[in-house]
Amino acid sequence: MLQSVRTIAVVGASPNPMRPSNGVAGFLRRRGYRVFCVNPGHAGGTVAGSPCVARLADVPEPIDMVDVFRSLEHIGGVVDEALALEPLPKVIWTQLGLRDEAAASRAEARGLTVIMDRCPAIEVPRLGL
């Protein structure tokens, strides 16, 4: 899946370089992915060297993958926001320790691939991409 995506929205990306979301967004950008950070408190600026917007609908191009760095109780809302996009993203990805089976079922019912409880910054090197 990581070979087929080009544009990734990192939802919940923090401008704090000590936060995992910042590190992953920067890692993905350096690996050649087009990254947009989604954080309403920092919209209009940059996070980890990538443009930051307030919500998924504000990303100015089609999104292939939504990488969620929000707490468990917010995953369903992020998935619903992604399912309102046109065109739909290909992938919903939740970070380590985060699983929301109901949200995953909604996304899979619409044809999206759902990867939960994994980190792309771990998977890219592990897979040799």
N, C-alpha and C positions, 0 to 999 in steps of 0.2 A: 504494500500500500504506500509506503514512504517513497517509492520510486515513481509512483504515478501522480503524486500531488506536487503542485508548484507554489500555490498561494495558501498560506496558513494564517488564520486569525487566532491569536493567543488571548483568550478571554480571561481577564483578571491579572494581566501583566503588571508588575510593579516597577516603578522607576528606581526602587532601592536595589542596587547591585548585589546585595547580600541575599535577596529573595530568590528562591528557585525559579519562579516565573521569569524573572529578568534574565537569569543565566540561560534558560532554555530558549527564550526568544532570541537572544544574541547568538546562541549556538546554531539555531536553525537558520538565521540570517547569514551567518558566516559559511554555512554549508550550501548556500545558493538558493534557499527557498525565499520566496517573496513573503515577508512577514508584516502583518498589521497587528498592532497591539490594541486591545479593547479594554478601556478603563475610563469611565466618565469623568473621573477626577483629574485626568491628565490629557483629555482630548485636545487636539490641536498641537500638541507637543510631540516629543519622541520618547520612546522607552526602548532601551537596549539598542539604540540606533535605528529603530523602525518607527514609522508614523503611528500615532495613537489616535484612535477615534472613540466616541462615546458608546457606540453599540454596533452590533454586527451589521445592521442595515446601513451603517455609515461607511463601511469598507467600500472603496470606489471601484472594485473589480470583483468578479466572481471568486468565491472562496472554495478551495478544494477541501480543506480540513479545518475543523474548529477544535483547538486544543484548549481544554477547560482547566483553568487554575482558580476555581471558585470552590467554596465549601460545599459539602454534600447537599445541603438544603437548597442550593441555588442551581444545581445541575439541571433539574427539570425545566426551569425557566430559560436557561441558556439553550437547551435542546429545542424548546418551543420557539425561541427566537430564531434559531438556525432553520427550523422547519418552515418558517415564514419567508425565508429568502427565495429569490428566483434569479438564477437557477439554484437548486439545492446544492449544498456542499456534498462531497462524496463520503466524508469521514467525520465522525464525532470521536474525539479522543479525550479520555479523562486521565488525570495524573495518578500517580501511585497512591494507593489507599482509598481511591474514590470509585464507588460503584453505585449506580442507580439503575436497577433493572427495569423499572417502569419507564423511565426516560429512554433507556436503550431500546425497549420494545417499540415505543412510538417512532423512534428514528429508523429502526430496522423495517418497520411496517411501511415506511415511505421509501425504502430501498437504499438507505445509507448503511455504510459499514460502521460498526461501533467497536472501538477498542477501549477497554477500561482497565484501570489499575496498572498502567504502564507509562513509561516516560520516553518520548522520542529521542531525547539526548542520550539515553542508554541504548535504545534499540538501533539507532543509526550506526554507531560504531560496532555493536554486537553483530549486526547483519553485514558489516563491511561495506556500507553504502557511502 
